[in-house]
C-alpha cells in the first residue's frame, strides 16, 4: 500500500512534500527505501512472533502463567540501516 501511495503522491507532483513509510519490509519496499522513494519500512519479525507464540502456548499447556500481552519489537528500516536487511 505504501508503494501505491507513493505512486499517487508522485503523480500528484507532491513527492517532495509527503513522507511515506510502509509496513512489512517486502523486497520492493526495501528497494524503494534504498532509492529514496519511501522514507522507511517496518520489519515485522514473523519468525520471532511464531517462536514467541509457540513458547507462550507451551507454557500455557504446562500450566505456567504468562503475560497477557507479549511483544516482538518492530524494526524501522531506513537508508541508514538498510544494509543490515537483505
ZAMARGU-4260 file (C-alpha; in steps of 0.2 Angstrom, whole numbers, plus 5000, padded with zeros to 4 digits):
<rodrens>
0) 5000/5000/5000 | 5014/5012/5004 | 5021/5009/4986 | 5004/5013/4979 | 5003/5029/4990
5) 5020/5034/4984 | 5015/5032/4966 | 4999/5043/4969 | 5009/5056/4978 | 5022/5056/4964
10) 5008/5058/4951 | 5001/5072/4960 | 5018/5081/4960 | 5020/5081/4979 | 5034/5068/4982
15) 5045/5081/4990 | 5031/5086/5002 | 5024/5070/5009 | 5035/5056/5018 | 5029/5038/5015
20) 5033/5024/5027 | 5027/5006/5024 | 5025/4990/5034 | 5032/4973/5031 | 5049/4976/5023
25) 5045/4967/5007 | 5059/4967/4994 | 5050/4980/4983 | 5049/4991/4999 | 5067/4989/5003
30) 5072/4994/4985 | 5061/5009/4987 | 5069/5014/5003 | 5086/5012/4995 | 5081/5023/4980
35) 5074/5036/4992 | 5056/5034/4987 | 5050/5028/5004 | 5057/5035/5020 | 5056/5019/5029
40) 5048/5002/5030 | 5045/4992/5046 | 5051/4974/5048 | 5039/4963/5057 | 5049/4948/5064
45) 5037/4934/5059 | 5050/4921/5064 | 5051/4929/5081 | 5032/4931/5083 | 5030/4912/5078
50) 5043/4907/5091 | 5036/4918/5105 | 5018/4911/5101 | 5024/4893/5102 | 5034/4897/5118
55) 5018/4905/5126 | 5007/4890/5120 | 5019/4878/5128 | 5020/4887/5144 | 5001/4888/5145
60) 4999/4869/5141 | 5012/4866/5156 | 5001/4877/5167 | 5013/4891/5169 | 5007/4909/5170
65) 5011/4920/5155 | 5009/4939/5152 | 4993/4944/5144 | 5002/4954/5131 | 5019/4949/5123
70) 5028/4960/5110 | 5041/4957/5097 | 5049/4974/5094 | 5047/4981/5076 | 5062/4987/5067
75) 5062/5003/5057 | 5072/5001/5041 | 5079/5017/5034 | 5093/5021/5022 | 5104/5022/5037
80) 5102/5004/5042 | 5096/4995/5026 | 5112/4986/5023 | 5108/4976/5038 | 5092/4969/5029
85) 5093/4959/5013
</rodrens>
